[in-house]
């Protein structure tokens, strides 16, 4: 049995119908593959702002950051969110310009030009895996369970299916235009929820009295290593496939730079509101307003249900759905592009027509969604899913792309292939090892090692501490071998 008023259900239904309508309207309006996948390279700053902000901020931020705020307090902003802003600035002033100058269409394009076709294939696999809409479907499942009383998998199938339909039909134009609506909903409704939720628990002073003192310190009670690894997930900004797609689709470099800088302030405000809502939910549980045993992933939803009036709650739920929809659509489109443009075209049909590429892209969109649905409920926590996906992508492509862009002397075939392969295989091996031998503890897996006579706990989330250096060593070994052979790409 759901907990939404009928008016809230109507509001949510109208939102979902509107998203479907946009996708169906645009389904026949693209002129070719570039128009379908890159919006004709004509995106302006306002459209880039809305699609960048809404795409990169999915349920990993909404539920993940509020989860950290609930469990540990302000570290959700200072320790997890703040490092990202440094990477946004780097992307705006250094990365975007270099990428625009080269005329790429996808992330694997970069690897092929710098290191040869085998590196393209490895990076395409990593990009496809990273783009699986696991987090959004996981979040849709639990959201539907809390709000409508549905089984999580049923909720993920029904609500997530809307994003699949309009992305399959309309391509990047549908994604960008729906993102514009979703951008307004997600930002405005999160901002509105904060004062209502604070009022429900008795104000900020009451929250301060109810929460542990550590919640109001920059690093909270979180272990330093976990804070570092959460901050390291920000490296994905520099190799983010959807960022790259928007950069390639922009009208010019200035449009991208300005969009990233404007987005920086919006992301910062959004992060702060979400962290605060997680803390308010923790105070609400201490006050007896919310269940004391609720899962931290549901904290933000539950405080909204307890504090928002009828009608406004429906808009808030639509805002949450828009947060996930804007991520599902973009990443499924990236996954479809990986299948069609980065794998099918060079391997099976080098002379593929635009119509053929669009058909295979649509197949890839569906494949990405289906695999994301299958994997979504393997994990227990959104932050665990996000770290896993970030590890797969960053371990595979970060070293070859960044060194390739800024250190031309390192562009050798073996360097690219060895670096990408070592990163991808290393990440998979790390997670398989923890799946087989790790002990369940607090929603993660831990392996305890003995080092200098004492026990050391290695968490599943610590993967990048091992896989990034592994990729770097393999990459440098490839450079050395090719130089000894006298081979340069």
N, C-alpha and C positions, 0 to 999 in steps of 0.2 A: 504494500500500500504506500503510495507516495505521500509526500508531506507538502506539496505545492498546492496553492489555491488554484481554482479553475482559471482565474484570470491570468495568473502567472503562466499556466500551461498554454493558454491562448497566445500570450506574448512570445513564448519560446517557439510555438508552432509557426507563427507568422515569420519569425526570423529564419527558421529552417526553410520555409517555402520561398522566402526572398532569395536565399543563397542558391537554391536550385534553379529559380527563375533566371538569375543572371547567367549561370552556367549554360542553361539550355539556349538562351538568347544568343550567346556568343559561340555556340558550338559549330556554326557554319560560317563564321565571319572572318576566319583567318585566311591569309592569302598564300601561305607556304610554311615550310618548317621554321624558318627564322621568325616569322610572325607568330607561330604557335608556341615556340620554345623561348624566344627572346623578345617577344612583343615588338618585332620590327626594329629593334634597337632605337626606340623612340621615347623611352620613359623619361619624364621630367622630374625635377626635384620634389614637388609635392607628392606625386604618385610614388616615388622612391621612398620618401619618408614613411608614408603609411604602410607600404608593403614590407620595408625593411624592419620597422619597429614591430609590426604585428607578426611577421614570419619568425624572427629569431626569438621572440618571447612567446613560448608555448606553455604547456602545462608543467614543463620542467621548472620554469621560473615561478609560475603561479602557485603550484602545489609544492614544488621542491623548495623554493625560497621560504614560503610560509611554513613548511615543515621544519626548516632550520630555525626560523624565528620562534616557532612553537617549542622546539627542543632546547635551543641554546641562546635565543635572543638576538641582539644587535649584530652578532657575528654574521648573521644572514646577509647583512648589507656590507659591513666592513671587511669581512673575511672572504665571502663568496662573490658578491656582486661587484665590489669596487675594483678588483683587478681587471675586470672586463673593460672598464672605461679607458684604461691605458692602451689596450689592444685596439679599441675603436679608433683612437687618435692615430695610432700607427697605420691602421688600415686606411684612414682618410687621407693622410698626407704622403705616405710612402707606397703602400701596396696598390691602391686604386690607380694611381698614375701609371705605374709600371704595367699593370694588367691591361689598361686601356691602350697603351702604346703598342702592345703585341697583337691585338686583334683576335683573341681567343673566343671560343664559344662555350667551353666547359673546363672544369678543373683538369681532367685527364688530357685535354689538349696541351696543357703546359708540360706535363710529364713526357708526352710523346715528342714534342719539339726539342726539349732539352736532352732527353735520354733515349729516345727510340720507342718503338711501338710496344715491346713487352712491358715497359713501365706504365704505359697507358692502361693496359689491361688490368694490372694489379691495382692501380689507383682507382679504376672504374669500379672494381669489386668492392674496395673499401668505401668509396663514396656511396655506392648503392646500399651497402650494409648500414652506413651512418644515416642514410636518408629513410630507412624504414620507419614508419610512423608509430613506433612502439609506445613512446611516452603518451602521445595524444590518445591512442586507443585505450591504453591502460587507464588514463585519467577519465575518459568518457565512460568506461565501465564502472568505475567506482562512483563517479558523479551520478550516473543513472541509478545506481543502487541506492544512494543516499536520498536522492530527490524523488524518484519514481517507484522505488522498491523493486526495480528490475534486477535480474541476474546480471552481473557485470559484463559477461560476454555478450549477452543479448543487447545491452545498452550500447556497448562499443560497436556492435554490428549495425544497429539502427542509426545511431547518431553519426558515427564515423562514415557510414555509407553515403550520407548527404555530400560530404566533402569529396568523396571518391567520384560521385556522379558529375559534379560541376567541373572538377579538374579534368576528368576524362574528356569532357565535351569541349571546354573552352580554352585550355592551355593557359599560358602566362597572362593573357589579357583577363581571363576570368579570375585567375588567382589575384591579380593586382587590383581589379575593381572590387571584388568581394573583400579583399584585405582592407580597402579604404573604409568600408562600412564597419568591418570588424575592429579596425584600429580605434575608431571613435567609441564603440561600445566597450572594448576592453579597458581603455584608459579612463573614460568618464565613470564607468560603473565601479571600478576599483577605488577611484578617488572618493566617490559618494559613500562607499561602504565604510570607510574609515571613521568619519564622525558618528554615523549611526551605531557602529559597533562599540566605539569608545563610550558613547552615551549609555549603551545597554549594560556595561559593567560598572558604571559609576564614574567614568572619567579617567584621565591619565594618572592622577594621584592614587586612585584606587588600584589601577593596574600596577603601579610601582610597589604598592604594599603587598600585592598578591603574588608577585613573581620573585624568583630567587635573585639575589643581588648580581650574580654573574650574568644574568640576562641583559644587564645594562652596561656591560663592558664590551670593548671592541672585539675581543677574541672569545668571550663567553667561557663555557666549560668544555669546549671542543679541543681535542688533541691537536697540537701544532701540525703534525703530519697530515691530518685530515683537512685542516684549514689550507695548507699548502696545495694539496691535491685538488681541492675544490677550486682554488685560484688558478691552478694549471689548466683546468678545463677551458679557461678563457683563451688558451692558445688556439682553440678551434676557430676563433674569429678570423685568424690570419689564413686559415685554409678552409673556410666555411663554403661549401658548394653553393648554397643559396645566395650568400653575399657575392660570390664570384658571378653567378648568373645575373644578378641585378647590375653588377658593374658592367658586364658585357652588354646588357640590355639598355643601359642608360644612353641618353642623347649625347652626352659628353662627360669628360672627367669632372668638371665643376659641379655638374648635377649630382654625381656620386659623392664628392667631397662634402658638399653642403648638406646632403641628406644624412650622411653619417654624423656630422657635427650637430645638426638639429636633433637627430635621434638620440645622441648622447645624453642630452638633458631629459628627454622623455623617458629613456631607459632608467636613468638615475632616479627620477621621481616615482616611476612605477615600482622599481625594486624596493624603495623605501616604504611605500604603501603596503606592499605585499608582506614584507618583513614585519611591519607593525601589526598587520592583521593576524599573522601567526602568533605574535606575542599576546594580542588581545584575546585570541581564542584560548591560549593557555591560562590566562587570567580568568576567562569565563568558566573554564573547567574547574579551577580552584574555587570559584565563587558558587559553583553548583548550577550555573546557567547551562552548561554543556556537560555531556557524559564524561566522567573522569577517565574512562577506559577507551575513549575514541582513538582511532588511528590518526597519527599526526598528518597524514596525507589528506584527511577529510576535515581538518580543523577549520580551514578557511570557509569551506562550504557551510559548516555547521554554525559558525558565528554569523554568517550572512543570513541563514534561515532564522536564527534566533533574534536578529536585530532589525532586518529590513522590512518595511511595510509591504502589503500586497501590491502587486503591480511593479513596484521598484525591484522586488525580489526576482520577478520574471525577467526584467531587463538585466539584472545582475547575472542570472543564469545564462541568458543569451550572451552576455559579455564573456563569461567563462567559456562557453562553447565557441565563441569567436576566437578566443585565444588559441584554442586547440585546432579549430578549422583552418586558421591562417597558417598553421604549421603543417598540418596534414597535407593540405593542397600543394604547398610549395615543395615539400620534401618528396611527395609521391611524383610530382612532375620532374624533379631532379633524378629520382630513381628511374623513371621512364626514359629520360634522356641518356642516362648511363647505359641502359639496355640497348636503345636504338642507335644513338649517335656514337657512343664510345665502344660498343662491343659488336652489335649486329652489322653496322656499316663497314668498319674496317675488316672484320673477320669474314662475314658471309656475303656482303653485297656492296662493294666499294662504289658502285654506280647507282645506289639507291635513289629513287626519286623522292621529292618532298612528300608526296602522298604515302609512299611506302614507309618513310621515316616517321610520319605522324601516326600511322597505324601501329607500328612497332612501339613507338613511345607510349601510346595508349595501352598496349599490352603490358608494357613495363610499369605503368602507373597502377594497373590492377594487381600485377605480381607484387609490387612493393607493398601495397595495402594488405594483401592476403598474408604475406610473410610477417608483416608487422603485427597483424592480428594473432597469428599463431604464436609469436614470441612474447607478446605483451604480458601475459599472465604467468610467465616463468618467474618474474621478479616480484618482490614484496614492497619495494620502496622506489619512488620516482627518482630520487637522487642516485640510487644504485644503477638504474637504467641509463641515466644521463652520463654518468661517469663511464659506463661500459661503452656507449656509443662514441663518446668523445675520445676514449682510448683507441678504439678501432681506427678512427679517421686520423687523429693526430700522430699516432705511432707510425702509420703508413706513409703519410704524405708531407708532414711538417718539415722534416729535415730536407728531403729532395726539393721541395718547392721553394723554401726560403733561401737555401744555399744556391739553388739554381737561378733564382731571380737576382740575387745580389752578389754572387761569387761565380762569375762566368767561367773562371778557370777550373771549376769543379764539375762542369757538365760533361761527364763521361758516361758511356752506356752502362758499364758495370756498376758505377756508383748509384745511378737511378734504380736499376733493377734490384741490386742487393739491398739498398736502403729501404725501398718500398716493401720488398718481400720479407725482409727480416722484421720490419715493424708489424706487418699484418700477421705473419706466422707467430711472432712472439706474443702479440696480443691475444690471439686465439689460444695458444698454448697456455698462457697464464690463466685465462678464465677456465679452460678445461681442467687444469690442475686444481684450481680452487673448487670447481664443481665436484671433482672426485674426492679430494682430500680435505677440503676446508670444513671447519666446524661452524654450524649455524649459530649466530650470536647477534641479537639486536637488528635483524633484517639484513645482515651481511654475512660473509664467510671469512673465517680467520684461520690462518695456519701459524702455529707457534714454533719458532725455531730457537735453537740454542746457539748463542753467540758469546764467546769468551766466558763460558760458564753460566750465563744468565739467559732467561727466556726473552725472546723478542716476538711480539705479535705483528704479523704481516696481514693487513686487511686486503680484501679483494679490490677495494677502491684504489689501492696503492700501485696499480698496474703500471701507470706511466712512469713511475720512478725507475722501472726496469726496462720497459719496452722502448722508450725514447732513446736512452743511451745505447741500447742494442741496435736500433736503427741507425744512429749516428756512427757507431763503430763500423757497421757493415758498409755504410755509405763511404766513409773515408778509406776503408780497405779497398772498395771498388775503384776509387780515385787512384790510389797507389798502384794497384794492379794494372790499370789502363795506362798510366804514365810509364810504368816499366815496359809495357808492350809498345808504347809509342802511339796508342790509339786514343783519339779524341772524337767525341760525337759532333 
